[in-house]
Amino acid sequence: MRSLQAFTYSFPLALVLGVWVVVLLAHGQVRRTMDPLSALDEGTRQIAGGDLATRVTVTSKDEFATVAHSFNRMASRLGLMFRHIETGRAIDQAVLGARSTDEAVTAILEHFHELVPSAQVAVLLTGEGDSTLGRLRSRTAEGGELSDSVPVTAEEMEWLAEEPHHRIVTGSYWL
């Protein structure tokens, strides 16, 4: 009889304690699930608001970390695309507002490093007067500029025309 009384007394206590442990464990599991979702939700809201520098930090090593990594890569690419669009627009406006070829080339040289990070950018102007002589204008990433006359052979002009990453313009059109 005494063991029945002990059981009657200890069972509800053990049941309450067990339920309490289950609730604590469930709460921890729900938090581990909800925290990454909340971070991704907040990051999405910031991107939608135009903050393309937003990155999401998820420390778990599960599907949420994979989604967060993809989200961060997407945000980075979107930011780069928008910077390229803005830089292209700035170059277009500067070139269209230029009163001379020199002003247009200066605008291109000033902004081109924003599109394609490089140590140096150069523009070769040909077709002015002597067709075997070109004027090479270049600018370093630090802003140093150089302008020099350089000989240009017919073979070099053909090579430039055949290469898809070069732009050859003849006549009075410079774009």
KAFENNOR-V692446 format. One record per residue. N is the residue number from 1. RES is the residue in three letters. PSI is psi in whole degrees, 0 to 359 (NA if undefined). Layout:
# KAFENNOR-V692446
N_RES_PSI / N_RES_PSI
This chain:
# KAFENNOR-V692446
1_MET_323 / 2_ARG_322 / 3_SER_329 / 4_LEU_321 / 5_GLN_320 / 6_ALA_318 / 7_PHE_316 / 8_THR_326 / 9_TYR_316 / 10_SER_331 / 11_PHE_308 / 12_PRO_324 / 13_LEU_315 / 14_ALA_322 / 15_LEU_314 / 16_VAL_316 / 17_LEU_317 / 18_GLY_316 / 19_VAL_319 / 20_TRP_316 / 21_VAL_317 / 22_VAL_317 / 23_VAL_316 / 24_LEU_316 / 25_LEU_318 / 26_ALA_319 / 27_HIS_316 / 28_GLY_318 / 29_GLN_318 / 30_VAL_319 / 31_ARG_318 / 32_ARG_332 / 33_THR_318 / 34_MET_326 / 35_ASP_310 / 36_PRO_322 / 37_LEU_320 / 38_SER_318 / 39_ALA_316 / 40_LEU_320 / 41_ASP_315 / 42_GLU_318 / 43_GLY_319 / 44_THR_318 / 45_ARG_320 / 46_GLN_318 / 47_ILE_315 / 48_ALA_330 / 49_GLY_0 / 50_GLY_0 / 51_ASP_88 / 52_LEU_0 / 53_ALA_358 / 54_THR_135 / 55_ARG_150 / 56_VAL_134 / 57_THR_119 / 58_VAL_122 / 59_THR_353 / 60_SER_166 / 61_LYS_54 / 62_ASP_200 / 63_GLU_328 / 64_PHE_323 / 65_ALA_321 / 66_THR_316 / 67_VAL_318 / 68_ALA_319 / 69_HIS_316 / 70_SER_320 / 71_PHE_313 / 72_ASN_321 / 73_ARG_318 / 74_MET_315 / 75_ALA_320 / 76_SER_315 / 77_ARG_320 / 78_LEU_316 / 79_GLY_316 / 80_LEU_317 / 81_MET_316 / 82_PHE_323 / 83_ARG_320 / 84_HIS_318 / 85_ILE_314 / 86_GLU_319 / 87_THR_317 / 88_GLY_320 / 89_ARG_318 / 90_ALA_318 / 91_ILE_314 / 92_ASP_313 / 93_GLN_317 / 94_ALA_318 / 95_VAL_316 / 96_LEU_331 / 97_GLY_356 / 98_ALA_142 / 99_ARG_352 / 100_SER_168 / 101_THR_320 / 102_ASP_318 / 103_GLU_320 / 104_ALA_315 / 105_VAL_320 / 106_THR_316 / 107_ALA_317 / 108_ILE_313 / 109_LEU_324 / 110_GLU_325 / 111_HIS_345 / 112_PHE_328 / 113_HIS_337 / 114_GLU_332 / 115_LEU_312 / 116_VAL_103 / 117_PRO_124 / 118_SER_161 / 119_ALA_328 / 120_GLN_144 / 121_VAL_140 / 122_ALA_150 / 123_VAL_130 / 124_LEU_118 / 125_LEU_126 / 126_THR_170 / 127_GLY_2 / 128_GLU_108 / 129_GLY_247 / 130_ASP_115 / 131_SER_351 / 132_THR_1 / 133_LEU_129 / 134_GLY_162 / 135_ARG_120 / 136_LEU_123 / 137_ARG_131 / 138_SER_161 / 139_ARG_135 / 140_THR_166 / 141_ALA_333 / 142_GLU_352 / 143_GLY_359 / 144_GLY_136 / 145_GLU_152 / 146_LEU_140 / 147_SER_128 / 148_ASP_149 / 149_SER_136 / 150_VAL_144 / 151_PRO_141 / 152_VAL_119 / 153_THR_165 / 154_ALA_323 / 155_GLU_320 / 156_GLU_321 / 157_MET_320 / 158_GLU_317 / 159_TRP_315 / 160_LEU_320 / 161_ALA_329 / 162_GLU_337 / 163_GLU_124 / 164_PRO_340 / 165_HIS_8 / 166_HIS_151 / 167_ARG_120 / 168_ILE_126 / 169_VAL_132 / 170_THR_167 / 171_GLY_208 / 172_SER_359 / 173_TYR_128 / 174_TRP_7 / 175_LEU_NA
